[in-house]
Amino acid sequence: MNKTLNIKGKIIDLSTTQLMGILNVTPDSFYSKSRFSVTEVVEKSQQMIADGATFIDIGGYSTRPNATDISIEEELDRVLPVIEEIIKSNPSTIISIDTFRSEVAKQAIRSGASLVNDISGGNLDLKMFATIAELGVPYILMHSRGNPQTMSQLNDYQDITLDTIKEIQAKMYQLQQLNVKDIIIDPGFGFAKNAKQGFEMMANLEKFAILGVPLLIGISRKSMIWKTLGVKPEEALNGTTVLNTIALQKGASILRVHDVKEAAETVKIWSEVKHFM
């Protein structure tokens, strides 16, 4: 399995699990504490890096189920000033642009972002794969179906894990035909999957190793956790840590999280145990 990423000529070692901090510049993110202004985002990004984040994931379009659709122009207005300010403040920051729109991806990379995190896996913008090939940047291929407004109704699977792997594999083939080098896969917890399906997929996460590329897991404070526990997203850190630990045991290369410090502690403790396994 490929255990490195080429980020603008810098090689990122994924043999130790890396962290991606979540910074949403949306007014309707499901987790209220992840919404920030431009000034707050710069400060928060610096804190996340200090706490152990390798990547900062900037998103300007809320992808929670039934989220409000916004224009490309509004998404750009939200994310570009933030990316530019972070890079101005700390040029070495590795920013991931969380978007399913090729034009947003293109302008974000030109503004200083280093990789693209596409929650639709190319389904919502047919120009995305060609754009990634043109830009020559790493691409996070997430599994989903439909769009944020329809995905909750599109969760009919024969086998949630194997069906997800097959659908990701087909997309990987398209990217490889375009000579895209660095692909990261995300099974897409909460996207066209209900809570039961999410837990089943987590139990079988090691099967994604067959794809031979780094695995990113993003389950931070998601509804499969807080609804199961009967709490609010703000109270879902403990459940998040449990699932992140399971993901580490099953081969996650990157954890995408709201709470970087706590995730870094999880990785550190797991790494100590792993030495003896």
N, C-alpha and C positions, 0 to 999 in steps of 0.2 A: 504493500500500500504506500502511496505517495504521502510522506510525512513532512513535506515542506511546502511553503508558498513563496512565490516570487512577487514581492510588492515593490514595484518600481526599482528593481535591481537588488533590493534587500531581501535576503532569504529568512523567512520566519520558520523556526523549528516547531513542529507540531507533535513531536514525540512526547513532550509534556503538554498537557491540556492548557490552552490559552483562553483568555476571557474577552468577551465583547460586551462593552457597556452600552446600555440602551438609553438614548436621549431623544425623546419625542418633542418636536416643535408643532404639536397639534393641540387644539383646544379640547378635544374629545377622546384622548387616549383613555383606555379602560382603567388604567392605574394612575390616579390623579397626581401622585408624587413624581411621575416621570415626565410631566409637562413643564417646560421651561421657556423663559424668554431668552433672547440672544445673549445678553450679559450673563444670565444664570447658566446658560449652556456652556459658555467658555469656562466659567469657574467650575462647573460640575465635571466637564471633560478632564480638566487638570486634576481634580480630586480622584476621578475614576482611574486615571493613569497612575497616580500616586498609590492607589489602593491595589493596583495589579492588573489593570486592563491593558491588553495589547491593541485592541481595536475599539473605536467609538462608532456606534451605529446611529446615524442621524436619519430620522424619518419625519416627513411632513404630511403624510396621508395616513389617517387612522385606518387600520385594517381589522379592527375588531368586527365581529359579526354585526351586520346592519348599520355599519358606519356610513356617515354622510359622504356622498361623492363630491369631490372638488375639482376644479379645472387644473390643467397643467400649469397655467400661469400662477395660480395661487400656491400650488405646491412648490414651484420654483422660488416664489417670493418668501416662502417660509424657510427653505433649506439653504439656498445659496448664501445669504448673509451670514448664517451660522457657520457654514463650512469655511468661508473666507476669514471670519474672525478667529476661529479656532486655529487655522493654519497660520494666520498672522501672529497669534499669540505663541504658538508652539509648532513650528514648521515640520517637526518630525512626527506629529500625530498621524496615526493610520486611521483614516476615516472610511467607514463603509456607508454608502448611500442606500437607504432602505426605500426602494421604489420599484414599481412594475412598469414604469414608463421609460422608453428608450431616450426620449428627449431630456427628461430629468436626469437620467443616468449620465448622458453625454455632457451636459452642462455642469453637473456636480463633479465629474472627474476633471473637467477643465478648470474647475474652481479649487481643486486640491484634494478631492476624495481619491481613494486608492483602490477600492473594490466596490462591487455592486451586489446588493442583497435584494433579490427579486422574489417576493412572496407568491407570485403567480407561476414561477417556473417558465416564463415566456408565454403563458397562455393569454394574457391580457394585452400584449403588444407584440405583434408578429415581427416587428423590427428589432426586438430586444437582442436576440441571439447574434444577428449580424452586427449590431452595434457593439456588443461585447467583443466580438472578433476584431472589429475595427479598432476599438480602444486598447485591446491587448491587456486587459486587467482581469484579476481573479473574479469569479462569478459564484455567488451562493445560489444554488438551484434548490428552491423549496418546493415541496409537493403541496398542491392544492387543487381544488376544482372550482369552477365558476368564479365569482368575485365576492368581495366582502358582503354584498347585499344578498347573494344567493347561496353561498357555500354551505350554510347549515342544513340545507335540504339535499345536498349532493353527497351523502355519506353512505351509499349502498355499496358494500364490498363483499366479495366471497371470502377473502382472507385479507384483513386490513394490512398486515405487514407485507405479504408477498405481492399484493396488488399495488401497494405504494412503491415497492422496489421496482416492479415492472414498469410503472408509469415514469419513474425517475430515470430508469435505464434508457427508455426510448428518447427522453429529452437529452440525456448525456450523449447519446449517439449523434444527435443533430449538432450538438456543440462541438463534438470531436471532429465531425465532418468539416466544420468551419475552422478547425485548427485552434480552438480555444484550449489553452494549456492547463490553467489552474481552475479546477471545478471543486466546489465544496457542496455537499448535499445536506439538506435539512428536511427531515421527514414531515415537518409541518404539523406539529401538535396543535389541535384546536382549529385547524383549517380543513373544512369538509370532513371532520371527524368528531364524533361525540366523545364524552368522557370515558366511557367503557372502552371504546376503540383506542383511545389514547393510552390507557393503562395496558391494554393488550400489546400495543405496539412497543411500549417501553419495556415490557417483559421480554420481547423478542428483538431488542435493538441490535444485538450482536449480528443479526442476519444481514444488516446493511453493509457489513464489511465486504461482502461479495462484490460490491460496486468498485472497490479499490481506490476510493478517494476519501479525503477527510470528511468527518461527520460533525455537523454543527447541531447542537440541541438548544432549542429555545422554549423552555416551559415555565419561565419565570412568572410567578404570580398569576398563571392562567386559570381560567374558570374551572378546568378539570380538577384543580387543586382546591380553590376556595369554595366551590359549590359542594364538593365532596365533604369538606370539613365543616360546612355550614357557617363560614365566616366571610369577611369582605376581602377584596384584593390586598388591602393594606395589612391584613393579618395572615397573609399566605406565605410568609418568608420561611417558616419552619417546614411546611410541605414542599416548598420549592427546593430547599436544601436536601430533603430526602430524595427527591427525584433526580436532582443533579448528581447526587452520590451514586445512584443506580446507573445513571448515564455514564459516569466515569468508569464504573466497573465494566460497562459494556462497550467501551471503546470510543467515547466522545472525544473529538480533537479540540472542539471549541464549545464553550458554554456562553450563550447569549443571555445576559442577566441585567436586572435593574440594580441589584445589590452586589457591587463588585467586591467590597471588602469581605463580606461573608462567603462569597463564592471562592475567593482566593484562599481563605482559610480552609474551605472544603477540599480544594485541590491539594493544598499542602498536606493535610492530614491523610488524604487518600494516597498521595505519593509515598508517604512514609510506610503505609501498610503494604503498598504494591511492591516495595523492595523485597518483601519476604514471601511473595506469592510465586 
